[in-house]
Amino acid sequence: MMCGPGGAGKTTYAKGLEADGWTRLSFEVEFWNRGVTTLPSAEVVAEVSAELKARLLRLIAAGEDVVLDFGFWFRRQRDEYRALLAPQGIVPVTVYIATSLSTILSRIDRRHGSQADDWPLTEQTATEYFERFEPPSPEEGPLDVIADSDGSI
């Protein structure tokens, strides 16, 4: 489970796993594939969420390695996926990309909405996301903390 606020570097890390043969699941890709290029409605989010959960369960039943390129900004979201996977005997690893706000803000300037993984964020929105983000803790379960290139953590 990739974890970090918008612009932290989660997708870059997840794409590395994808290049190594993992299947990457992403809300943004699913939205983009549906033609949704702005903030989606709650109904669309719920529909995509249900589809991604079903796909995740099919993939792990088939023995596939899966990276959830979601964000998991809040512990309740991480707990929800742990509960989903527990009956399958899966204990997911949370990969927290620790990135400073200054690095995030420098990155969002390069986002132009030209593809699924390029959702534009305003400085205000990115700052709000950063401030609301709940960092994971080891008490939640397996945790890898990756210091982004800016040396955060």
PAPAMAR-512642 format. One record per atom (N, C-alpha, C): residue in one letter; atom name; x, y, z. Coordinates in steps of 0.2 Angstrom, whole numbers. Layout:
N
residu A	atome CA	x X	y Y	z Z
...
END
This chain:
153
residu M	atome N	x 4	y -6	z 0
residu M	atome CA	x 0	y 0	z 0
residu M	atome C	x 4	y 6	z 0
residu M	atome N	x 4	y 10	z -5
residu M	atome CA	x 8	y 16	z -6
residu M	atome C	x 5	y 21	z -1
residu C	atome N	x 8	y 25	z 2
residu C	atome CA	x 6	y 30	z 7
residu C	atome C	x 10	y 36	z 7
residu G	atome N	x 6	y 42	z 6
residu G	atome CA	x 9	y 49	z 7
residu G	atome C	x 4	y 54	z 3
residu P	atome N	x 5	y 60	z 5
residu P	atome CA	x 1	y 65	z 2
residu P	atome C	x 2	y 66	z -5
residu G	atome N	x -2	y 70	z -9
residu G	atome CA	x -1	y 71	z -16
residu G	atome C	x 5	y 74	z -17
residu G	atome N	x 9	y 72	z -22
residu G	atome CA	x 15	y 74	z -24
residu G	atome C	x 21	y 71	z -21
residu A	atome N	x 20	y 67	z -16
residu A	atome CA	x 25	y 64	z -12
residu A	atome C	x 30	y 59	z -16
residu G	atome N	x 28	y 56	z -22
residu G	atome CA	x 32	y 52	z -25
residu G	atome C	x 29	y 45	z -25
residu K	atome N	x 23	y 44	z -23
residu K	atome CA	x 20	y 37	z -23
residu K	atome C	x 20	y 33	z -30
residu T	atome N	x 18	y 37	z -35
residu T	atome CA	x 17	y 34	z -41
residu T	atome C	x 23	y 32	z -44
residu T	atome N	x 28	y 37	z -43
residu T	atome CA	x 35	y 35	z -46
residu T	atome C	x 38	y 29	z -43
residu Y	atome N	x 37	y 28	z -37
residu Y	atome CA	x 39	y 22	z -33
residu Y	atome C	x 35	y 16	z -36
residu A	atome N	x 28	y 17	z -36
residu A	atome CA	x 24	y 11	z -38
residu A	atome C	x 25	y 9	z -45
residu K	atome N	x 27	y 14	z -50
residu K	atome CA	x 29	y 12	z -57
residu K	atome C	x 35	y 8	z -57
residu G	atome N	x 40	y 9	z -52
residu G	atome CA	x 46	y 5	z -52
residu G	atome C	x 44	y -2	z -50
residu L	atome N	x 39	y -3	z -46
residu L	atome CA	x 37	y -10	z -44
residu L	atome C	x 33	y -13	z -50
residu E	atome N	x 29	y -9	z -54
residu E	atome CA	x 26	y -11	z -60
residu E	atome C	x 31	y -14	z -65
residu A	atome N	x 36	y -10	z -66
residu A	atome CA	x 41	y -12	z -71
residu A	atome C	x 44	y -19	z -69
residu D	atome N	x 44	y -20	z -62
residu D	atome CA	x 47	y -27	z -60
residu D	atome C	x 42	y -32	z -60
residu G	atome N	x 36	y -31	z -63
residu G	atome CA	x 31	y -36	z -64
residu G	atome C	x 25	y -36	z -59
residu W	atome N	x 25	y -31	z -55
residu W	atome CA	x 19	y -30	z -51
residu W	atome C	x 13	y -27	z -55
residu T	atome N	x 7	y -28	z -52
residu T	atome CA	x 1	y -25	z -55
residu T	atome C	x 0	y -19	z -51
residu R	atome N	x -1	y -13	z -54
residu R	atome CA	x -2	y -7	z -51
residu R	atome C	x -9	y -5	z -51
residu L	atome N	x -13	y -4	z -46
residu L	atome CA	x -20	y -2	z -46
residu L	atome C	x -20	y 5	z -43
residu S	atome N	x -24	y 9	z -47
residu S	atome CA	x -23	y 17	z -46
residu S	atome C	x -30	y 20	z -47
residu F	atome N	x -33	y 24	z -42
residu F	atome CA	x -39	y 27	z -43
residu F	atome C	x -38	y 32	z -49
residu E	atome N	x -33	y 36	z -49
residu E	atome CA	x -32	y 41	z -55
residu E	atome C	x -32	y 38	z -62
residu V	atome N	x -29	y 32	z -62
residu V	atome CA	x -29	y 28	z -69
residu V	atome C	x -36	y 26	z -71
residu E	atome N	x -40	y 24	z -66
residu E	atome CA	x -47	y 22	z -67
residu E	atome C	x -51	y 28	z -69
residu F	atome N	x -50	y 33	z -65
residu F	atome CA	x -54	y 39	z -67
residu F	atome C	x -52	y 42	z -74
residu W	atome N	x -46	y 42	z -75
residu W	atome CA	x -44	y 44	z -82
residu W	atome C	x -47	y 40	z -88
residu N	atome N	x -47	y 33	z -86
residu N	atome CA	x -50	y 29	z -91
residu N	atome C	x -57	y 30	z -92
residu R	atome N	x -60	y 33	z -87
residu R	atome CA	x -68	y 34	z -88
residu R	atome C	x -69	y 41	z -91
residu G	atome N	x -63	y 45	z -92
residu G	atome CA	x -64	y 52	z -95
residu G	atome C	x -65	y 57	z -89
residu V	atome N	x -64	y 55	z -83
residu V	atome CA	x -64	y 59	z -77
residu V	atome C	x -58	y 63	z -76
residu T	atome N	x -57	y 69	z -77
residu T	atome CA	x -51	y 73	z -77
residu T	atome C	x -51	y 78	z -72
residu T	atome N	x -56	y 79	z -68
residu T	atome CA	x -57	y 83	z -62
residu T	atome C	x -59	y 79	z -56
residu L	atome N	x -60	y 83	z -51
residu L	atome CA	x -62	y 80	z -45
residu L	atome C	x -69	y 76	z -46
residu P	atome N	x -68	y 69	z -45
residu P	atome CA	x -74	y 65	z -46
residu P	atome C	x -80	y 65	z -41
residu S	atome N	x -86	y 64	z -43
residu S	atome CA	x -91	y 64	z -38
residu S	atome C	x -90	y 58	z -33
residu A	atome N	x -94	y 58	z -28
residu A	atome CA	x -94	y 53	z -23
residu A	atome C	x -96	y 46	z -26
residu E	atome N	x -101	y 47	z -30
residu E	atome CA	x -103	y 41	z -33
residu E	atome C	x -98	y 37	z -38
residu V	atome N	x -94	y 41	z -41
residu V	atome CA	x -89	y 38	z -46
residu V	atome C	x -84	y 35	z -41
residu V	atome N	x -82	y 39	z -36
residu V	atome CA	x -77	y 36	z -31
residu V	atome C	x -79	y 30	z -28
residu A	atome N	x -85	y 29	z -26
residu A	atome CA	x -88	y 23	z -23
residu A	atome C	x -88	y 17	z -28
residu E	atome N	x -90	y 19	z -34
residu E	atome CA	x -90	y 14	z -40
residu E	atome C	x -83	y 11	z -41
residu V	atome N	x -78	y 16	z -42
residu V	atome CA	x -71	y 14	z -44
residu V	atome C	x -68	y 10	z -38
residu S	atome N	x -70	y 12	z -32
residu S	atome CA	x -67	y 9	z -26
residu S	atome C	x -69	y 2	z -26
residu A	atome N	x -76	y 0	z -27
residu A	atome CA	x -78	y -6	z -27
residu A	atome C	x -75	y -11	z -32
residu E	atome N	x -74	y -8	z -38
residu E	atome CA	x -71	y -11	z -44
residu E	atome C	x -63	y -13	z -42
residu L	atome N	x -60	y -8	z -39
residu L	atome CA	x -53	y -9	z -37
residu L	atome C	x -52	y -15	z -32
residu K	atome N	x -57	y -15	z -27
residu K	atome CA	x -56	y -20	z -22
residu K	atome C	x -58	y -27	z -25
residu A	atome N	x -62	y -27	z -29
residu A	atome CA	x -64	y -34	z -33
residu A	atome C	x -58	y -36	z -37
residu R	atome N	x -55	y -31	z -40
residu R	atome CA	x -49	y -33	z -45
residu R	atome C	x -43	y -35	z -40
residu L	atome N	x -42	y -32	z -35
residu L	atome CA	x -37	y -33	z -30
residu L	atome C	x -38	y -41	z -27
residu L	atome N	x -44	y -42	z -25
residu L	atome CA	x -45	y -49	z -23
residu L	atome C	x -44	y -54	z -28
residu R	atome N	x -46	y -53	z -34
residu R	atome CA	x -45	y -58	z -40
residu R	atome C	x -37	y -59	z -41
residu L	atome N	x -34	y -53	z -41
residu L	atome CA	x -26	y -53	z -42
residu L	atome C	x -23	y -57	z -37
residu I	atome N	x -24	y -56	z -31
residu I	atome CA	x -21	y -59	z -26
residu I	atome C	x -23	y -67	z -25
residu A	atome N	x -29	y -68	z -27
residu A	atome CA	x -31	y -75	z -28
residu A	atome C	x -27	y -79	z -33
residu A	atome N	x -25	y -75	z -38
residu A	atome CA	x -21	y -78	z -44
residu A	atome C	x -14	y -78	z -42
residu G	atome N	x -12	y -76	z -36
residu G	atome CA	x -5	y -76	z -34
residu G	atome C	x -1	y -70	z -37
residu E	atome N	x -4	y -65	z -39
residu E	atome CA	x -1	y -59	z -42
residu E	atome C	x 2	y -54	z -36
residu D	atome N	x 7	y -51	z -37
residu D	atome CA	x 10	y -46	z -33
residu D	atome C	x 6	y -39	z -35
residu V	atome N	x 4	y -36	z -30
residu V	atome CA	x 0	y -30	z -32
residu V	atome C	x 2	y -24	z -28
residu V	atome N	x 3	y -18	z -31
residu V	atome CA	x 4	y -12	z -27
residu V	atome C	x -2	y -7	z -28
residu L	atome N	x -4	y -5	z -22
residu L	atome CA	x -10	y -1	z -22
residu L	atome C	x -7	y 7	z -22
residu D	atome N	x -8	y 10	z -28
residu D	atome CA	x -5	y 17	z -28
residu D	atome C	x -11	y 21	z -27
residu F	atome N	x -13	y 22	z -21
residu F	atome CA	x -19	y 25	z -19
residu F	atome C	x -17	y 32	z -15
residu G	atome N	x -13	y 32	z -10
residu G	atome CA	x -12	y 37	z -6
residu G	atome C	x -13	y 35	z 2
residu F	atome N	x -18	y 32	z 3
residu F	atome CA	x -20	y 30	z 10
residu F	atome C	x -18	y 35	z 15
residu W	atome N	x -21	y 41	z 14
residu W	atome CA	x -20	y 47	z 18
residu W	atome C	x -22	y 46	z 26
residu F	atome N	x -27	y 42	z 27
residu F	atome CA	x -29	y 41	z 34
residu F	atome C	x -29	y 34	z 36
residu R	atome N	x -28	y 33	z 42
residu R	atome CA	x -27	y 27	z 45
residu R	atome C	x -33	y 22	z 44
residu R	atome N	x -39	y 25	z 44
residu R	atome CA	x -45	y 21	z 43
residu R	atome C	x -45	y 18	z 36
residu Q	atome N	x -42	y 22	z 31
residu Q	atome CA	x -42	y 19	z 25
residu Q	atome C	x -37	y 13	z 24
residu R	atome N	x -31	y 14	z 28
residu R	atome CA	x -26	y 8	z 28
residu R	atome C	x -29	y 2	z 32
residu D	atome N	x -33	y 4	z 37
residu D	atome CA	x -36	y -2	z 41
residu D	atome C	x -41	y -5	z 37
residu E	atome N	x -45	y -2	z 33
residu E	atome CA	x -50	y -5	z 29
residu E	atome C	x -47	y -10	z 24
residu Y	atome N	x -42	y -8	z 21
residu Y	atome CA	x -38	y -13	z 16
residu Y	atome C	x -35	y -19	z 20
residu R	atome N	x -32	y -17	z 26
residu R	atome CA	x -30	y -23	z 30
residu R	atome C	x -35	y -28	z 31
residu A	atome N	x -41	y -25	z 33
residu A	atome CA	x -47	y -30	z 35
residu A	atome C	x -49	y -33	z 29
residu L	atome N	x -49	y -30	z 23
residu L	atome CA	x -51	y -34	z 17
residu L	atome C	x -46	y -39	z 15
residu L	atome N	x -40	y -38	z 16
residu L	atome CA	x -35	y -43	z 14
residu L	atome C	x -34	y -49	z 20
residu A	atome N	x -36	y -48	z 26
residu A	atome CA	x -34	y -52	z 31
residu A	atome C	x -37	y -59	z 30
residu P	atome N	x -44	y -60	z 28
residu P	atome CA	x -46	y -66	z 27
residu P	atome C	x -43	y -70	z 21
residu Q	atome N	x -39	y -67	z 17
residu Q	atome CA	x -35	y -70	z 12
residu Q	atome C	x -28	y -72	z 14
residu G	atome N	x -27	y -71	z 21
residu G	atome CA	x -20	y -72	z 24
residu G	atome C	x -15	y -67	z 21
residu I	atome N	x -17	y -61	z 19
residu I	atome CA	x -12	y -56	z 17
residu I	atome C	x -11	y -51	z 22
residu V	atome N	x -5	y -49	z 24
residu V	atome CA	x -4	y -44	z 28
residu V	atome C	x 0	y -39	z 24
residu P	atome N	x -3	y -33	z 22
residu P	atome CA	x 0	y -29	z 17
residu P	atome C	x 6	y -25	z 20
residu V	atome N	x 10	y -23	z 16
residu V	atome CA	x 16	y -18	z 19
residu V	atome C	x 14	y -11	z 17
residu T	atome N	x 14	y -7	z 21
residu T	atome CA	x 13	y 1	z 20
residu T	atome C	x 20	y 4	z 18
residu V	atome N	x 20	y 7	z 12
residu V	atome CA	x 26	y 10	z 10
residu V	atome C	x 25	y 17	z 10
residu Y	atome N	x 28	y 21	z 15
residu Y	atome CA	x 26	y 28	z 16
residu Y	atome C	x 32	y 32	z 13
residu I	atome N	x 30	y 36	z 8
residu I	atome CA	x 35	y 40	z 5
residu I	atome C	x 35	y 47	z 9
residu A	atome N	x 40	y 48	z 13
residu A	atome CA	x 41	y 54	z 17
residu A	atome C	x 44	y 59	z 13
residu T	atome N	x 40	y 64	z 12
residu T	atome CA	x 42	y 70	z 8
residu T	atome C	x 40	y 76	z 11
residu S	atome N	x 45	y 81	z 10
residu S	atome CA	x 43	y 88	z 13
residu S	atome C	x 38	y 92	z 9
residu L	atome N	x 35	y 96	z 12
residu L	atome CA	x 30	y 100	z 9
residu L	atome C	x 34	y 104	z 3
residu S	atome N	x 39	y 107	z 5
residu S	atome CA	x 43	y 111	z 0
residu S	atome C	x 44	y 107	z -7
residu T	atome N	x 46	y 101	z -6
residu T	atome CA	x 47	y 96	z -12
residu T	atome C	x 41	y 95	z -15
residu I	atome N	x 36	y 94	z -12
residu I	atome CA	x 29	y 93	z -15
residu I	atome C	x 27	y 99	z -19
residu L	atome N	x 28	y 105	z -16
residu L	atome CA	x 26	y 111	z -19
residu L	atome C	x 30	y 112	z -26
residu S	atome N	x 36	y 110	z -25
residu S	atome CA	x 40	y 111	z -31
residu S	atome C	x 38	y 106	z -37
residu R	atome N	x 35	y 100	z -35
residu R	atome CA	x 33	y 95	z -40
residu R	atome C	x 27	y 97	z -43
residu I	atome N	x 22	y 100	z -39
residu I	atome CA	x 15	y 101	z -42
residu I	atome C	x 16	y 106	z -48
residu D	atome N	x 21	y 110	z -48
residu D	atome CA	x 21	y 115	z -54
residu D	atome C	x 22	y 111	z -60
residu R	atome N	x 24	y 105	z -60
residu R	atome CA	x 26	y 101	z -66
residu R	atome C	x 20	y 97	z -68
residu R	atome N	x 14	y 98	z -65
residu R	atome CA	x 8	y 94	z -66
residu R	atome C	x 4	y 98	z -71
residu H	atome N	x 2	y 95	z -76
residu H	atome CA	x -3	y 99	z -81
residu H	atome C	x -9	y 95	z -83
residu G	atome N	x -10	y 89	z -80
residu G	atome CA	x -16	y 85	z -82
residu G	atome C	x -16	y 82	z -89
residu S	atome N	x -10	y 81	z -91
residu S	atome CA	x -10	y 78	z -98
residu S	atome C	x -10	y 70	z -98
residu Q	atome N	x -10	y 67	z -92
residu Q	atome CA	x -11	y 60	z -92
residu Q	atome C	x -14	y 58	z -85
residu A	atome N	x -15	y 51	z -84
residu A	atome CA	x -19	y 49	z -78
residu A	atome C	x -14	y 50	z -72
residu D	atome N	x -8	y 50	z -72
residu D	atome CA	x -4	y 51	z -66
residu D	atome C	x -1	y 58	z -66
residu D	atome N	x -5	y 63	z -69
residu D	atome CA	x -2	y 70	z -69
residu D	atome C	x -8	y 74	z -67
residu W	atome N	x -12	y 73	z -62
residu W	atome CA	x -17	y 77	z -60
residu W	atome C	x -14	y 83	z -57
residu P	atome N	x -17	y 89	z -60
residu P	atome CA	x -14	y 95	z -57
residu P	atome C	x -17	y 97	z -50
residu L	atome N	x -13	y 100	z -46
residu L	atome CA	x -15	y 102	z -39
residu L	atome C	x -13	y 109	z -38
residu T	atome N	x -17	y 113	z -35
residu T	atome CA	x -15	y 120	z -33
residu T	atome C	x -10	y 119	z -27
residu E	atome N	x -6	y 125	z -26
residu E	atome CA	x -2	y 125	z -20
residu E	atome C	x -6	y 124	z -14
residu Q	atome N	x -12	y 128	z -14
residu Q	atome CA	x -17	y 128	z -8
residu Q	atome C	x -19	y 121	z -7
residu T	atome N	x -21	y 117	z -12
residu T	atome CA	x -24	y 110	z -11
residu T	atome C	x -19	y 106	z -9
residu A	atome N	x -13	y 106	z -12
residu A	atome CA	x -7	y 102	z -10
residu A	atome C	x -5	y 103	z -3
residu T	atome N	x -5	y 109	z -1
residu T	atome CA	x -4	y 111	z 6
residu T	atome C	x -9	y 108	z 11
residu E	atome N	x -15	y 109	z 9
residu E	atome CA	x -21	y 106	z 13
residu E	atome C	x -20	y 98	z 14
residu Y	atome N	x -19	y 95	z 8
residu Y	atome CA	x -18	y 88	z 8
residu Y	atome C	x -12	y 86	z 13
residu F	atome N	x -7	y 89	z 13
residu F	atome CA	x -1	y 88	z 17
residu F	atome C	x -3	y 89	z 24
residu E	atome N	x -6	y 94	z 26
residu E	atome CA	x -8	y 95	z 33
residu E	atome C	x -13	y 90	z 36
residu R	atome N	x -17	y 88	z 31
residu R	atome CA	x -22	y 83	z 34
residu R	atome C	x -20	y 76	z 34
residu F	atome N	x -14	y 74	z 31
residu F	atome CA	x -12	y 68	z 30
residu F	atome C	x -10	y 65	z 37
residu E	atome N	x -12	y 58	z 38
residu E	atome CA	x -10	y 55	z 44
residu E	atome C	x -4	y 50	z 43
residu P	atome N	x 2	y 52	z 45
residu P	atome CA	x 7	y 47	z 43
residu P	atome C	x 6	y 40	z 47
residu P	atome N	x 8	y 35	z 44
residu P	atome CA	x 7	y 28	z 47
residu P	atome C	x 12	y 27	z 52
residu S	atome N	x 11	y 22	z 57
residu S	atome CA	x 15	y 21	z 62
residu S	atome C	x 16	y 13	z 62
residu P	atome N	x 22	y 11	z 65
residu P	atome CA	x 23	y 4	z 65
residu P	atome C	x 18	y 0	z 69
residu E	atome N	x 14	y 3	z 73
residu E	atome CA	x 9	y -1	z 77
residu E	atome C	x 3	y -3	z 72
residu E	atome N	x 3	y 0	z 66
residu E	atome CA	x -2	y -2	z 61
residu E	atome C	x -1	y -9	z 58
residu G	atome N	x 6	y -10	z 57
residu G	atome CA	x 8	y -16	z 54
residu G	atome C	x 14	y -15	z 50
residu P	atome N	x 16	y -20	z 46
residu P	atome CA	x 22	y -19	z 42
residu P	atome C	x 23	y -12	z 39
residu L	atome N	x 29	y -9	z 40
residu L	atome CA	x 29	y -2	z 37
residu L	atome C	x 36	y -1	z 34
residu D	atome N	x 37	y 1	z 28
residu D	atome CA	x 43	y 3	z 25
residu D	atome C	x 43	y 11	z 24
residu V	atome N	x 47	y 15	z 27
residu V	atome CA	x 48	y 22	z 26
residu V	atome C	x 53	y 23	z 22
residu I	atome N	x 51	y 27	z 16
residu I	atome CA	x 56	y 29	z 11
residu I	atome C	x 57	y 36	z 11
residu A	atome N	x 63	y 38	z 13
residu A	atome CA	x 65	y 45	z 13
residu A	atome C	x 65	y 47	z 5
residu D	atome N	x 61	y 52	z 3
residu D	atome CA	x 62	y 55	z -3
residu D	atome C	x 68	y 58	z -5
residu S	atome N	x 70	y 60	z -11
residu S	atome CA	x 76	y 62	z -13
residu S	atome C	x 78	y 69	z -9
residu D	atome N	x 73	y 72	z -6
residu D	atome CA	x 75	y 78	z -2
residu D	atome C	x 77	y 77	z 5
residu G	atome N	x 78	y 70	z 7
residu G	atome CA	x 80	y 68	z 13
residu G	atome C	x 75	y 69	z 19
residu S	atome N	x 69	y 69	z 17
residu S	atome CA	x 64	y 70	z 22
residu S	atome C	x 64	y 64	z 27
residu I	atome N	x 61	y 65	z 33
residu I	atome CA	x 60	y 61	z 39
residu I	atome C	x 63	y 63	z 45
END
